[in-house]
């Protein structure tokens, strides 16, 4: 997977990971991938809802230990 931008939101709680992702996606071209690292367990459902509401594609979600990795494709 060719990640174009990665942001680290570890230690931040809702809604900050979503807000930071939204800001990062705004600076990206259509089709580019954004990887978000988070520690907020609520981010799993938050990013699912965010993708549906914004039209960005949620390509992948992983849980690695106590970290959550989200990959979004810019619409």
C-alpha positions, -999 to +999 in steps of 0.1 A: +000+000+000+014+034-010+007+057+020+010+094+010+006+109+045+007+096+080-005+113+111+001+104+148-029+110+170-018+086+198-028+099+232-056+121+218-093+114+224-124+119+203-129+141+184-092+151+179-081+121+158-111+128+134-104+165+132-067+160+125-076+134+098-101+158+082-074+186+081-048+162+066-072+149+040-081+185+029-044+189+018-043+157-002-052+149-038-081+126-047-072+089-044-042+094-020-040+074+012-038+087+047-027+065+076-038+075+111-023+061+143-046+063+173-049+050+209-085+059+214-106+027+212-136+048+201-117+057+170-127+024+153-164+034+151-156+071+147-136+065+115-163+042+101-189+069+107-165+096+093-159+077+061-197+073+055-204+109+062-176+124+041-175+099+012-138+091+019-131+054+017-120+035+048-095+011+032-083-007+063-085-007+101-061-027+123-057-031+160-021-037+171-018-041+208-033-009+223-030+010+190-055+015+162-044+020+126-068+036+101-062+040+064-084+063+044-085+070+007-092+107-002-124+110-022 
